[in-house]
Amino acid sequence: MKKLTLGAMVLTSLFAATSFASQFDKPGFVTEVEDGRLWVFREGSQELKDFKASGEPAKQFTDVGTGPNGMTVKAADEKTLKDYLQAIKQ
């Protein structure tokens, strides 16, 4: 019984995390919200893998207040940041 309950909890939390994380995703981009800031990565990029493994990259680019809901948008490289901001304007 405990295994069934634990399994259901894990599936529910995975579904909830996926639904929330994809709220700001755009085609080709994956987003993560951390401390009220929106991190943007290219789908399948090494930067995304590194972020999930160890947190914020040493080098980052930021655009304050220009994201959805006035959020600050951050990315590991300037091109990804600019391309994402262009995608949300369309």
C-alpha positions as CSV (number, residue, x, y, z in Angstrom):
1,M,0.0,0.0,0.0
2,K,2.8,2.4,0.9
3,K,4.5,1.8,-2.5
4,L,1.3,2.6,-4.4
5,T,0.8,5.8,-2.4
6,L,4.4,6.8,-2.9
7,G,4.2,6.1,-6.7
8,A,1.1,8.2,-7.0
9,M,2.7,11.1,-5.2
10,V,5.8,10.9,-7.5
11,L,3.7,10.9,-10.6
12,T,1.6,13.8,-9.4
13,S,4.6,15.9,-8.5
14,L,6.2,15.2,-11.9
15,F,3.1,16.2,-13.7
16,A,2.7,19.4,-11.7
17,A,6.3,20.4,-12.2
18,T,6.1,19.8,-15.9
19,S,2.9,21.8,-16.2
20,F,4.3,24.7,-14.3
21,A,7.7,24.7,-16.0
22,S,6.1,24.8,-19.5
23,Q,4.0,27.8,-18.8
24,F,6.5,30.2,-20.4
25,D,8.1,27.7,-22.8
26,K,8.2,28.7,-26.5
27,P,9.0,26.4,-29.4
28,G,12.7,25.6,-29.2
29,F,13.1,27.1,-25.7
30,V,12.8,25.6,-22.2
31,T,12.2,27.8,-19.2
32,E,12.7,27.5,-15.5
33,V,11.5,29.9,-12.8
34,E,13.9,30.5,-10.0
35,D,13.6,33.2,-7.3
36,G,11.0,35.0,-9.4
37,R,13.3,35.2,-12.5
38,L,12.8,33.3,-15.7
39,W,15.8,31.3,-16.9
40,V,15.7,30.5,-20.7
41,F,17.6,27.7,-22.4
42,R,17.6,26.2,-25.9
43,E,15.8,22.8,-25.9
44,G,18.3,20.0,-25.3
45,S,21.2,22.4,-24.8
46,Q,24.2,21.6,-22.6
47,E,23.5,24.8,-20.7
48,L,20.1,23.4,-19.7
49,K,21.7,20.1,-18.5
50,D,24.3,22.0,-16.6
51,F,21.7,24.3,-14.9
52,K,19.6,21.3,-13.8
53,A,22.8,19.6,-12.4
54,S,24.5,22.5,-10.7
55,G,22.4,25.7,-10.8
56,E,23.2,29.1,-12.2
57,P,25.9,29.3,-14.8
58,A,29.0,31.4,-14.1
59,K,28.3,33.5,-17.2
60,Q,24.8,34.9,-17.6
61,F,22.9,37.5,-19.5
62,T,20.0,39.4,-17.9
63,D,17.2,41.6,-19.2
64,V,15.3,43.1,-16.3
65,G,11.5,43.3,-16.4
66,T,11.1,42.4,-20.1
67,G,9.7,38.8,-19.7
68,P,6.2,37.6,-19.2
69,N,4.4,39.2,-16.3
70,G,7.3,41.7,-16.1
71,M,9.7,39.0,-15.0
72,T,13.5,39.4,-15.3
73,V,14.8,37.0,-18.0
74,K,18.2,35.3,-17.7
75,A,20.1,33.1,-20.1
76,A,23.6,31.5,-20.3
77,D,24.2,33.3,-23.6
78,E,23.1,36.5,-25.2
79,K,21.8,35.0,-28.4
80,T,19.4,32.7,-26.5
81,L,18.2,35.6,-24.4
82,K,17.5,37.9,-27.5
83,D,15.9,35.1,-29.5
84,Y,13.5,34.2,-26.6
85,L,12.5,37.8,-26.1
86,Q,11.8,38.1,-29.8
87,A,9.7,34.9,-29.6
88,I,7.5,36.1,-26.8
89,K,6.8,39.4,-28.8
90,Q,5.2,37.4,-31.6
